[in-house]
Amino acid sequence: MTGAGFTVERIRAEVADLLGEDPADIPVDENLADWGLDSIRLMTLAERWRAEGAEVAFIQLAERPAVEAWAELLGAA
């Protein structure tokens, strides 16, 4: 299942929370590794989203670490 409550804004907010940033500062089209998103935090997101029913794997997030890519993957509205 994908799309269950996922939006670009939500993804940005969750990433921002993990990085201690303001969601408005998180770009949708940049590599989040450049913002300090490491594999541990990425794994945290993958596990959280899978627990909510998203069919997403760590490797899928790691291959394209950008909010817009994840929004597409998660079927964000």
Contacts in CASP RR format, 6 or more apart in sequence:
PFRMAT RR
TARGET T0000
AUTHOR 0000-0000-0000
METHOD contacts of the structure
MODEL  1
MTGAGFTVERIRAEVADLLGEDPADIPVDENLADWGLDSIRLMTLAERWR
AEGAEVAFIQLAERPAVEAWAELLGAA
1 53 0 8 1.000
1 54 0 8 1.000
1 55 0 8 1.000
2 54 0 8 1.000
2 55 0 8 1.000
2 56 0 8 1.000
2 73 0 8 1.000
2 74 0 8 1.000
2 75 0 8 1.000
3 54 0 8 1.000
3 74 0 8 1.000
3 75 0 8 1.000
3 76 0 8 1.000
3 77 0 8 1.000
4 52 0 8 1.000
4 53 0 8 1.000
4 54 0 8 1.000
5 76 0 8 1.000
5 77 0 8 1.000
6 49 0 8 1.000
6 54 0 8 1.000
6 71 0 8 1.000
6 74 0 8 1.000
6 75 0 8 1.000
6 76 0 8 1.000
6 77 0 8 1.000
7 71 0 8 1.000
7 76 0 8 1.000
7 77 0 8 1.000
8 28 0 8 1.000
8 67 0 8 1.000
8 68 0 8 1.000
8 71 0 8 1.000
8 76 0 8 1.000
9 23 0 8 1.000
10 76 0 8 1.000
11 67 0 8 1.000
11 70 0 8 1.000
11 71 0 8 1.000
11 74 0 8 1.000
11 76 0 8 1.000
12 23 0 8 1.000
12 26 0 8 1.000
12 28 0 8 1.000
12 67 0 8 1.000
13 23 0 8 1.000
14 45 0 8 1.000
14 48 0 8 1.000
15 21 0 8 1.000
15 23 0 8 1.000
15 26 0 8 1.000
15 32 0 8 1.000
15 35 0 8 1.000
15 37 0 8 1.000
15 45 0 8 1.000
15 67 0 8 1.000
16 22 0 8 1.000
16 23 0 8 1.000
16 25 0 8 1.000
16 26 0 8 1.000
18 37 0 8 1.000
18 41 0 8 1.000
18 44 0 8 1.000
18 45 0 8 1.000
19 26 0 8 1.000
19 35 0 8 1.000
19 36 0 8 1.000
19 37 0 8 1.000
19 41 0 8 1.000
21 35 0 8 1.000
26 32 0 8 1.000
26 35 0 8 1.000
26 67 0 8 1.000
27 35 0 8 1.000
27 66 0 8 1.000
27 67 0 8 1.000
28 66 0 8 1.000
28 67 0 8 1.000
28 68 0 8 1.000
28 71 0 8 1.000
29 66 0 8 1.000
29 67 0 8 1.000
29 68 0 8 1.000
30 66 0 8 1.000
31 65 0 8 1.000
31 66 0 8 1.000
32 65 0 8 1.000
32 66 0 8 1.000
32 67 0 8 1.000
33 65 0 8 1.000
37 65 0 8 1.000
39 58 0 8 1.000
39 62 0 8 1.000
42 58 0 8 1.000
42 61 0 8 1.000
42 62 0 8 1.000
42 65 0 8 1.000
43 58 0 8 1.000
45 61 0 8 1.000
46 56 0 8 1.000
46 57 0 8 1.000
46 58 0 8 1.000
46 61 0 8 1.000
49 56 0 8 1.000
49 74 0 8 1.000
50 56 0 8 1.000
54 74 0 8 1.000
56 70 0 8 1.000
56 73 0 8 1.000
56 74 0 8 1.000
60 73 0 8 1.000
61 70 0 8 1.000
61 73 0 8 1.000
64 70 0 8 1.000
64 73 0 8 1.000
70 76 0 8 1.000
END
